[in-house]
Amino acid sequence: MPIIVNLDIMLATRKMRSKELAERIGITEQNVSLLKSGKVRGVRFETLERICEALDCQPGDILEYRRDAANHGRGLLSSNNVMSSSGMQNRAPLPTAEAV
């Protein structure tokens, strides 16, 4: 999936550490780390809203679509985990359009 997570860039721009962001939005540092590395399949809107509020940014500042991102490996949303304000949750893969 060619979605790139630029959370590390936004944190650096705002001169904020992962620990501070985790405290402000109510998730663990480990979950912020997983989100930064893109090792989540998705992010709940509630969590994304809290991140944007804490960093004073827009969702597009954090998430980026790149057609050739499969070749980059940095911060790609790639597993079956979903980041929520209550932490990581394992989710079954989403159905494809043909299955719906």
Backbone as XML, in Angstrom:
<?xml version="1.0"?>
<chain id="A" units="angstrom">
  <residue number="1" name="MET">
    <atom name="N" x="0.844" y="-1.168" z="0.000"/>
    <atom name="CA" x="0.000" y="0.000" z="0.000"/>
    <atom name="C" x="0.896" y="1.239" z="0.000"/>
  </residue>
  <residue number="2" name="PRO">
    <atom name="N" x="0.734" y="2.134" z="-0.924"/>
    <atom name="CA" x="1.630" y="3.282" z="-1.056"/>
    <atom name="C" x="1.251" y="4.488" z="-0.186"/>
  </residue>
  <residue number="3" name="ILE">
    <atom name="N" x="0.899" y="4.245" z="1.066"/>
    <atom name="CA" x="0.626" y="5.328" z="2.003"/>
    <atom name="C" x="1.845" y="5.470" z="2.915"/>
  </residue>
  <residue number="4" name="ILE">
    <atom name="N" x="2.383" y="6.668" z="2.992"/>
    <atom name="CA" x="3.571" y="6.928" z="3.796"/>
    <atom name="C" x="3.170" y="7.755" z="5.006"/>
  </residue>
  <residue number="5" name="VAL">
    <atom name="N" x="3.677" y="7.370" z="6.161"/>
    <atom name="CA" x="3.411" y="8.082" z="7.408"/>
    <atom name="C" x="4.575" y="9.038" z="7.665"/>
  </residue>
  <residue number="6" name="ASN">
    <atom name="N" x="4.277" y="10.325" z="7.714"/>
    <atom name="CA" x="5.292" y="11.345" z="7.943"/>
    <atom name="C" x="5.223" y="11.911" z="9.362"/>
  </residue>
  <residue number="7" name="LEU">
    <atom name="N" x="4.801" y="11.096" z="10.301"/>
    <atom name="CA" x="4.657" y="11.557" z="11.674"/>
    <atom name="C" x="5.999" y="11.985" z="12.261"/>
  </residue>
  <residue number="8" name="ASP">
    <atom name="N" x="7.066" y="11.275" z="11.928"/>
    <atom name="CA" x="8.388" y="11.641" z="12.435"/>
    <atom name="C" x="8.803" y="13.037" z="11.969"/>
  </residue>
  <residue number="9" name="ILE">
    <atom name="N" x="8.448" y="13.372" z="10.744"/>
    <atom name="CA" x="8.769" y="14.694" z="10.206"/>
    <atom name="C" x="7.980" y="15.778" z="10.946"/>
  </residue>
  <residue number="10" name="MET">
    <atom name="N" x="6.690" y="15.526" z="11.188"/>
    <atom name="CA" x="5.866" y="16.503" z="11.898"/>
    <atom name="C" x="6.341" y="16.681" z="13.333"/>
  </residue>
  <residue number="11" name="LEU">
    <atom name="N" x="6.735" y="15.604" z="13.973"/>
    <atom name="CA" x="7.256" y="15.704" z="15.334"/>
    <atom name="C" x="8.530" y="16.561" z="15.357"/>
  </residue>
  <residue number="12" name="ALA">
    <atom name="N" x="9.410" y="16.349" z="14.408"/>
    <atom name="CA" x="10.645" y="17.139" z="14.340"/>
    <atom name="C" x="10.337" y="18.603" z="14.049"/>
  </residue>
  <residue number="13" name="THR">
    <atom name="N" x="9.413" y="18.840" z="13.129"/>
    <atom name="CA" x="9.026" y="20.206" z="12.787"/>
    <atom name="C" x="8.474" y="20.944" z="13.996"/>
  </residue>
  <residue number="14" name="ARG">
    <atom name="N" x="7.695" y="20.245" z="14.802"/>
    <atom name="CA" x="7.075" y="20.853" z="15.990"/>
    <atom name="C" x="7.970" y="20.756" z="17.231"/>
  </residue>
  <residue number="15" name="LYS">
    <atom name="N" x="9.161" y="20.164" z="17.045"/>
    <atom name="CA" x="10.113" y="19.981" z="18.156"/>
    <atom name="C" x="9.444" y="19.279" z="19.340"/>
  </residue>
  <residue number="16" name="MET">
    <atom name="N" x="8.770" y="18.189" z="19.011"/>
    <atom name="CA" x="8.069" y="17.407" z="20.025"/>
    <atom name="C" x="8.588" y="15.977" z="19.988"/>
  </residue>
  <residue number="17" name="ARG">
    <atom name="N" x="8.738" y="15.380" z="21.129"/>
    <atom name="CA" x="9.173" y="13.990" z="21.228"/>
    <atom name="C" x="7.957" y="13.065" z="21.191"/>
  </residue>
  <residue number="18" name="SER">
    <atom name="N" x="8.203" y="11.831" z="20.815"/>
    <atom name="CA" x="7.139" y="10.829" z="20.762"/>
    <atom name="C" x="6.466" y="10.671" z="22.115"/>
  </residue>
  <residue number="19" name="LYS">
    <atom name="N" x="7.253" y="10.735" z="23.171"/>
    <atom name="CA" x="6.711" y="10.584" z="24.526"/>
    <atom name="C" x="5.689" y="11.670" z="24.830"/>
  </residue>
  <residue number="20" name="GLU">
    <atom name="N" x="6.000" y="12.901" z="24.468"/>
    <atom name="CA" x="5.072" y="14.007" z="24.710"/>
    <atom name="C" x="3.792" y="13.845" z="23.888"/>
  </residue>
  <residue number="21" name="LEU">
    <atom name="N" x="3.944" y="13.444" z="22.619"/>
    <atom name="CA" x="2.761" y="13.222" z="21.783"/>
    <atom name="C" x="1.896" y="12.123" z="22.376"/>
  </residue>
  <residue number="22" name="ALA">
    <atom name="N" x="2.520" y="11.036" z="22.791"/>
    <atom name="CA" x="1.776" y="9.914" z="23.384"/>
    <atom name="C" x="0.977" y="10.386" z="24.596"/>
  </residue>
  <residue number="23" name="GLU">
    <atom name="N" x="1.587" y="11.186" z="25.451"/>
    <atom name="CA" x="0.897" y="11.699" z="26.637"/>
    <atom name="C" x="-0.264" y="12.605" z="26.257"/>
  </residue>
  <residue number="24" name="ARG">
    <atom name="N" x="-0.057" y="13.467" z="25.267"/>
    <atom name="CA" x="-1.102" y="14.412" z="24.851"/>
    <atom name="C" x="-2.314" y="13.737" z="24.221"/>
  </residue>
  <residue number="25" name="ILE">
    <atom name="N" x="-2.078" y="12.647" z="23.471"/>
    <atom name="CA" x="-3.192" y="12.018" z="22.759"/>
    <atom name="C" x="-3.713" y="10.763" z="23.439"/>
  </residue>
  <residue number="26" name="GLY">
    <atom name="N" x="-3.050" y="10.340" z="24.515"/>
    <atom name="CA" x="-3.562" y="9.224" z="25.301"/>
    <atom name="C" x="-3.289" y="7.835" z="24.752"/>
  </residue>
  <residue number="27" name="ILE">
    <atom name="N" x="-2.133" y="7.651" z="24.095"/>
    <atom name="CA" x="-1.724" y="6.311" z="23.663"/>
    <atom name="C" x="-0.302" y="6.067" z="24.179"/>
  </residue>
  <residue number="28" name="THR">
    <atom name="N" x="0.163" y="4.844" z="24.086"/>
    <atom name="CA" x="1.498" y="4.516" z="24.589"/>
    <atom name="C" x="2.578" y="4.972" z="23.611"/>
  </residue>
  <residue number="29" name="GLU">
    <atom name="N" x="3.787" y="5.140" z="24.136"/>
    <atom name="CA" x="4.924" y="5.476" z="23.276"/>
    <atom name="C" x="5.149" y="4.393" z="22.228"/>
  </residue>
  <residue number="30" name="GLN">
    <atom name="N" x="4.936" y="3.143" z="22.629"/>
    <atom name="CA" x="5.105" y="2.022" z="21.696"/>
    <atom name="C" x="4.161" y="2.168" z="20.508"/>
  </residue>
  <residue number="31" name="ASN">
    <atom name="N" x="2.930" y="2.571" z="20.764"/>
    <atom name="CA" x="1.968" y="2.735" z="19.678"/>
    <atom name="C" x="2.316" y="3.915" z="18.787"/>
  </residue>
  <residue number="32" name="VAL">
    <atom name="N" x="2.860" y="4.973" z="19.363"/>
    <atom name="CA" x="3.333" y="6.090" z="18.543"/>
    <atom name="C" x="4.476" y="5.600" z="17.657"/>
  </residue>
  <residue number="33" name="SER">
    <atom name="N" x="5.369" y="4.802" z="18.218"/>
    <atom name="CA" x="6.485" y="4.252" z="17.450"/>
    <atom name="C" x="5.997" y="3.384" z="16.289"/>
  </residue>
  <residue number="34" name="LEU">
    <atom name="N" x="5.018" y="2.542" z="16.553"/>
    <atom name="CA" x="4.455" y="1.701" z="15.489"/>
    <atom name="C" x="3.812" y="2.548" z="14.405"/>
  </residue>
  <residue number="35" name="LEU">
    <atom name="N" x="3.127" y="3.596" z="14.814"/>
    <atom name="CA" x="2.500" y="4.479" z="13.836"/>
    <atom name="C" x="3.563" y="5.200" z="13.010"/>
  </residue>
  <residue number="36" name="LYS">
    <atom name="N" x="4.608" y="5.699" z="13.663"/>
    <atom name="CA" x="5.696" y="6.387" z="12.953"/>
    <atom name="C" x="6.350" y="5.485" z="11.919"/>
  </residue>
  <residue number="37" name="SER">
    <atom name="N" x="6.503" y="4.222" z="12.259"/>
    <atom name="CA" x="7.160" y="3.287" z="11.338"/>
    <atom name="C" x="6.210" y="2.754" z="10.279"/>
  </residue>
  <residue number="38" name="GLY">
    <atom name="N" x="4.919" y="3.045" z="10.423"/>
    <atom name="CA" x="3.945" y="2.581" z="9.437"/>
    <atom name="C" x="3.530" y="1.145" z="9.638"/>
  </residue>
  <residue number="39" name="LYS">
    <atom name="N" x="3.814" y="0.566" z="10.797"/>
    <atom name="CA" x="3.490" y="-0.832" z="11.048"/>
    <atom name="C" x="2.061" y="-1.002" z="11.564"/>
  </residue>
  <residue number="40" name="VAL">
    <atom name="N" x="1.180" y="-0.196" z="11.029"/>
    <atom name="CA" x="-0.249" y="-0.309" z="11.326"/>
    <atom name="C" x="-0.993" y="-0.284" z="10.000"/>
  </residue>
  <residue number="41" name="ARG">
    <atom name="N" x="-2.121" y="-0.919" z="9.968"/>
    <atom name="CA" x="-2.920" y="-0.959" z="8.734"/>
    <atom name="C" x="-3.771" y="0.289" z="8.586"/>
  </residue>
  <residue number="42" name="GLY">
    <atom name="N" x="-4.128" y="0.890" z="9.695"/>
    <atom name="CA" x="-4.971" y="2.070" z="9.634"/>
    <atom name="C" x="-4.932" y="2.833" z="10.936"/>
  </residue>
  <residue number="43" name="VAL">
    <atom name="N" x="-5.562" y="3.982" z="10.911"/>
    <atom name="CA" x="-5.632" y="4.856" z="12.073"/>
    <atom name="C" x="-7.082" y="5.286" z="12.224"/>
  </residue>
  <residue number="44" name="ARG">
    <atom name="N" x="-7.601" y="5.195" z="13.428"/>
    <atom name="CA" x="-8.964" y="5.671" z="13.669"/>
    <atom name="C" x="-8.991" y="7.183" z="13.511"/>
  </residue>
  <residue number="45" name="PHE">
    <atom name="N" x="-10.105" y="7.698" z="13.004"/>
    <atom name="CA" x="-10.245" y="9.144" z="12.838"/>
    <atom name="C" x="-10.074" y="9.864" z="14.171"/>
  </residue>
  <residue number="46" name="GLU">
    <atom name="N" x="-10.547" y="9.275" z="15.237"/>
    <atom name="CA" x="-10.416" y="9.881" z="16.565"/>
    <atom name="C" x="-8.942" y="10.068" z="16.929"/>
  </residue>
  <residue number="47" name="THR">
    <atom name="N" x="-8.132" y="9.055" z="16.659"/>
    <atom name="CA" x="-6.700" y="9.138" z="16.944"/>
    <atom name="C" x="-6.035" y="10.159" z="16.031"/>
  </residue>
  <residue number="48" name="LEU">
    <atom name="N" x="-6.389" y="10.137" z="14.758"/>
    <atom name="CA" x="-5.838" y="11.089" z="13.802"/>
    <atom name="C" x="-6.208" y="12.521" z="14.203"/>
  </residue>
  <residue number="49" name="GLU">
    <atom name="N" x="-7.432" y="12.707" z="14.656"/>
    <atom name="CA" x="-7.880" y="14.026" z="15.117"/>
    <atom name="C" x="-7.035" y="14.511" z="16.293"/>
  </residue>
  <residue number="50" name="ARG">
    <atom name="N" x="-6.785" y="13.622" z="17.250"/>
    <atom name="CA" x="-5.972" y="13.981" z="18.423"/>
    <atom name="C" x="-4.537" y="14.319" z="18.029"/>
  </residue>
  <residue number="51" name="ILE">
    <atom name="N" x="-3.984" y="13.554" z="17.088"/>
    <atom name="CA" x="-2.625" y="13.822" z="16.613"/>
    <atom name="C" x="-2.573" y="15.195" z="15.943"/>
  </residue>
  <residue number="52" name="CYS">
    <atom name="N" x="-3.540" y="15.460" z="15.075"/>
    <atom name="CA" x="-3.570" y="16.746" z="14.373"/>
    <atom name="C" x="-3.748" y="17.911" z="15.343"/>
  </residue>
  <residue number="53" name="GLU">
    <atom name="N" x="-4.562" y="17.708" z="16.350"/>
    <atom name="CA" x="-4.756" y="18.758" z="17.350"/>
    <atom name="C" x="-3.459" y="19.010" z="18.121"/>
  </residue>
  <residue number="54" name="ALA">
    <atom name="N" x="-2.796" y="17.953" z="18.541"/>
    <atom name="CA" x="-1.566" y="18.084" z="19.322"/>
    <atom name="C" x="-0.435" y="18.707" z="18.511"/>
  </residue>
  <residue number="55" name="LEU">
    <atom name="N" x="-0.378" y="18.387" z="17.211"/>
    <atom name="CA" x="0.700" y="18.884" z="16.355"/>
    <atom name="C" x="0.302" y="20.118" z="15.551"/>
  </residue>
  <residue number="56" name="ASP">
    <atom name="N" x="-0.947" y="20.557" z="15.715"/>
    <atom name="CA" x="-1.463" y="21.703" z="14.965"/>
    <atom name="C" x="-1.190" y="21.542" z="13.470"/>
  </residue>
  <residue number="57" name="CYS">
    <atom name="N" x="-1.727" y="20.443" z="12.931"/>
    <atom name="CA" x="-1.500" y="20.144" z="11.525"/>
    <atom name="C" x="-2.758" y="19.540" z="10.906"/>
  </residue>
  <residue number="58" name="GLN">
    <atom name="N" x="-2.682" y="19.217" z="9.642"/>
    <atom name="CA" x="-3.764" y="18.582" z="8.902"/>
    <atom name="C" x="-3.404" y="17.112" z="8.659"/>
  </residue>
  <residue number="59" name="PRO">
    <atom name="N" x="-4.412" y="16.237" z="8.445"/>
    <atom name="CA" x="-4.109" y="14.826" z="8.164"/>
    <atom name="C" x="-3.130" y="14.638" z="7.002"/>
  </residue>
  <residue number="60" name="GLY">
    <atom name="N" x="-3.215" y="15.493" z="5.997"/>
    <atom name="CA" x="-2.314" y="15.408" z="4.851"/>
    <atom name="C" x="-0.872" y="15.730" z="5.180"/>
  </residue>
  <residue number="61" name="ASP">
    <atom name="N" x="-0.649" y="16.364" z="6.328"/>
    <atom name="CA" x="0.721" y="16.624" z="6.766"/>
    <atom name="C" x="1.355" y="15.357" z="7.336"/>
  </residue>
  <residue number="62" name="ILE">
    <atom name="N" x="0.516" y="14.420" z="7.757"/>
    <atom name="CA" x="0.984" y="13.190" z="8.392"/>
    <atom name="C" x="0.966" y="12.010" z="7.425"/>
  </residue>
  <residue number="63" name="LEU">
    <atom name="N" x="-0.073" y="11.932" z="6.605"/>
    <atom name="CA" x="-0.233" y="10.818" z="5.666"/>
    <atom name="C" x="-0.041" y="11.303" z="4.243"/>
  </residue>
  <residue number="64" name="GLU">
    <atom name="N" x="0.682" y="10.520" z="3.462"/>
    <atom name="CA" x="0.999" y="10.888" z="2.095"/>
    <atom name="C" x="0.797" y="9.678" z="1.184"/>
  </residue>
  <residue number="65" name="TYR">
    <atom name="N" x="0.239" y="9.908" z="0.019"/>
    <atom name="CA" x="0.095" y="8.849" z="-0.984"/>
    <atom name="C" x="1.219" y="8.994" z="-1.998"/>
  </residue>
  <residue number="66" name="ARG">
    <atom name="N" x="1.939" y="7.893" z="-2.222"/>
    <atom name="CA" x="2.987" y="7.862" z="-3.237"/>
    <atom name="C" x="2.851" y="6.596" z="-4.044"/>
  </residue>
  <residue number="67" name="ARG">
    <atom name="N" x="2.617" y="6.740" z="-5.322"/>
    <atom name="CA" x="2.416" y="5.588" z="-6.192"/>
    <atom name="C" x="3.595" y="4.615" z="-6.133"/>
  </residue>
  <residue number="68" name="ASP">
    <atom name="N" x="4.804" y="5.113" z="-6.012"/>
    <atom name="CA" x="5.990" y="4.251" z="-6.011"/>
    <atom name="C" x="6.489" y="3.949" z="-4.603"/>
  </residue>
  <residue number="69" name="ALA">
    <atom name="N" x="5.660" y="4.130" z="-3.585"/>
    <atom name="CA" x="6.077" y="3.968" z="-2.188"/>
    <atom name="C" x="6.457" y="2.533" z="-1.843"/>
  </residue>
  <residue number="70" name="ALA">
    <atom name="N" x="5.992" y="1.559" z="-2.576"/>
    <atom name="CA" x="6.324" y="0.167" z="-2.278"/>
    <atom name="C" x="7.829" y="-0.052" z="-2.327"/>
  </residue>
  <residue number="71" name="ASN">
    <atom name="N" x="8.529" y="0.785" z="-3.047"/>
    <atom name="CA" x="9.978" y="0.656" z="-3.160"/>
    <atom name="C" x="10.730" y="1.360" z="-2.043"/>
  </residue>
  <residue number="72" name="HIS">
    <atom name="N" x="10.038" y="2.154" z="-1.215"/>
    <atom name="CA" x="10.723" y="2.976" z="-0.225"/>
    <atom name="C" x="10.836" y="2.322" z="1.138"/>
  </residue>
  <residue number="73" name="GLY">
    <atom name="N" x="9.813" y="1.689" z="1.641"/>
    <atom name="CA" x="9.893" y="0.984" z="2.906"/>
    <atom name="C" x="9.756" y="1.831" z="4.157"/>
  </residue>
  <residue number="74" name="ARG">
    <atom name="N" x="9.919" y="3.148" z="4.108"/>
    <atom name="CA" x="9.838" y="3.992" z="5.301"/>
    <atom name="C" x="8.398" y="4.375" z="5.590"/>
  </residue>
  <residue number="75" name="GLY">
    <atom name="N" x="7.934" y="4.019" z="6.786"/>
    <atom name="CA" x="6.650" y="4.496" z="7.244"/>
    <atom name="C" x="5.455" y="4.056" z="6.428"/>
  </residue>
  <residue number="76" name="LEU">
    <atom name="N" x="5.493" y="2.893" z="5.840"/>
    <atom name="CA" x="4.357" y="2.419" z="5.050"/>
    <atom name="C" x="3.327" y="1.764" z="5.955"/>
  </residue>
  <residue number="77" name="LEU">
    <atom name="N" x="2.060" y="2.060" z="5.738"/>
    <atom name="CA" x="1.001" y="1.348" z="6.448"/>
    <atom name="C" x="0.928" y="-0.032" z="5.828"/>
  </residue>
  <residue number="78" name="SER">
    <atom name="N" x="1.210" y="-1.094" z="6.632"/>
    <atom name="CA" x="1.385" y="-2.370" z="5.978"/>
    <atom name="C" x="0.840" y="-3.598" z="6.688"/>
  </residue>
  <residue number="79" name="SER">
    <atom name="N" x="0.542" y="-3.551" z="7.977"/>
    <atom name="CA" x="0.108" y="-4.773" z="8.637"/>
    <atom name="C" x="-1.391" y="-4.762" z="8.861"/>
  </residue>
  <residue number="80" name="ASN">
    <atom name="N" x="-1.887" y="-5.722" z="9.631"/>
    <atom name="CA" x="-3.312" y="-5.800" z="9.909"/>
    <atom name="C" x="-3.673" y="-5.153" z="11.236"/>
  </residue>
  <residue number="81" name="ASN">
    <atom name="N" x="-2.857" y="-4.228" z="11.707"/>
    <atom name="CA" x="-3.121" y="-3.560" z="12.970"/>
    <atom name="C" x="-3.762" y="-2.210" z="12.725"/>
  </residue>
  <residue number="82" name="VAL">
    <atom name="N" x="-4.600" y="-1.803" z="13.655"/>
    <atom name="CA" x="-5.259" y="-0.512" z="13.587"/>
    <atom name="C" x="-4.892" y="0.261" z="14.840"/>
  </residue>
  <residue number="83" name="MET">
    <atom name="N" x="-4.444" y="1.494" z="14.677"/>
    <atom name="CA" x="-4.097" y="2.329" z="15.808"/>
    <atom name="C" x="-5.364" y="3.037" z="16.281"/>
  </residue>
  <residue number="84" name="SER">
    <atom name="N" x="-5.667" y="2.901" z="17.548"/>
    <atom name="CA" x="-6.797" y="3.611" z="18.128"/>
    <atom name="C" x="-6.323" y="4.307" z="19.385"/>
  </residue>
  <residue number="85" name="SER">
    <atom name="N" x="-7.161" y="5.161" z="19.930"/>
    <atom name="CA" x="-6.766" y="5.874" z="21.141"/>
    <atom name="C" x="-6.584" y="4.921" z="22.313"/>
  </residue>
  <residue number="86" name="SER">
    <atom name="N" x="-7.157" y="3.723" z="22.224"/>
    <atom name="CA" x="-6.988" y="2.742" z="23.297"/>
    <atom name="C" x="-5.823" y="1.793" z="23.034"/>
  </residue>
  <residue number="87" name="GLY">
    <atom name="N" x="-5.113" y="1.973" z="21.926"/>
    <atom name="CA" x="-3.943" y="1.156" z="21.641"/>
    <atom name="C" x="-4.093" y="0.357" z="20.365"/>
  </residue>
  <residue number="88" name="MET">
    <atom name="N" x="-3.129" y="-0.531" z="20.124"/>
    <atom name="CA" x="-3.133" y="-1.344" z="18.918"/>
    <atom name="C" x="-4.187" y="-2.429" z="19.019"/>
  </residue>
  <residue number="89" name="GLN">
    <atom name="N" x="-4.857" y="-2.652" z="17.917"/>
    <atom name="CA" x="-5.836" y="-3.718" z="17.848"/>
    <atom name="C" x="-5.586" y="-4.487" z="16.562"/>
  </residue>
  <residue number="90" name="ASN">
    <atom name="N" x="-5.542" y="-5.801" z="16.671"/>
    <atom name="CA" x="-5.351" y="-6.627" z="15.490"/>
    <atom name="C" x="-6.687" y="-6.739" z="14.770"/>
  </residue>
  <residue number="91" name="ARG">
    <atom name="N" x="-6.678" y="-6.490" z="13.501"/>
    <atom name="CA" x="-7.893" y="-6.533" z="12.693"/>
    <atom name="C" x="-7.704" y="-7.505" z="11.537"/>
  </residue>
  <residue number="92" name="ALA">
    <atom name="N" x="-8.801" y="-8.095" z="11.132"/>
    <atom name="CA" x="-8.772" y="-8.926" z="9.941"/>
    <atom name="C" x="-8.591" y="-8.005" z="8.743"/>
  </residue>
  <residue number="93" name="PRO">
    <atom name="N" x="-7.976" y="-8.477" z="7.670"/>
    <atom name="CA" x="-7.819" y="-7.642" z="6.485"/>
    <atom name="C" x="-9.172" y="-7.151" z="6.002"/>
  </residue>
  <residue number="94" name="LEU">
    <atom name="N" x="-9.192" y="-5.943" z="5.475"/>
    <atom name="CA" x="-10.424" y="-5.391" z="4.944"/>
    <atom name="C" x="-10.799" y="-6.122" z="3.669"/>
  </residue>
  <residue number="95" name="PRO">
    <atom name="N" x="-12.095" y="-6.306" z="3.412"/>
    <atom name="CA" x="-12.493" y="-6.976" z="2.180"/>
    <atom name="C" x="-12.189" y="-6.108" z="0.975"/>
  </residue>
  <residue number="96" name="THR">
    <atom name="N" x="-11.913" y="-6.759" z="-0.135"/>
    <atom name="CA" x="-11.674" y="-6.015" z="-1.370"/>
    <atom name="C" x="-13.009" y="-5.577" z="-1.937"/>
  </residue>
  <residue number="97" name="ALA">
    <atom name="N" x="-12.964" y="-4.706" z="-2.914"/>
    <atom name="CA" x="-14.184" y="-4.186" z="-3.521"/>
    <atom name="C" x="-15.017" y="-5.318" z="-4.117"/>
  </residue>
  <residue number="98" name="GLU">
    <atom name="N" x="-14.338" y="-6.351" z="-4.631"/>
    <atom name="CA" x="-15.058" y="-7.479" z="-5.238"/>
    <atom name="C" x="-15.828" y="-8.277" z="-4.177"/>
  </residue>
  <residue number="99" name="ALA">
    <atom name="N" x="-15.334" y="-8.270" z="-2.942"/>
    <atom name="CA" x="-15.964" y="-9.076" z="-1.892"/>
    <atom name="C" x="-17.166" y="-8.383" z="-1.276"/>
  </residue>
  <residue number="100" name="VAL">
    <atom name="N" x="-17.276" y="-7.072" z="-1.462"/>
    <atom name="CA" x="-18.349" y="-6.323" z="-0.800"/>
    <atom name="C" x="-19.649" y="-6.466" z="-1.522"/>
  </residue>
</chain>
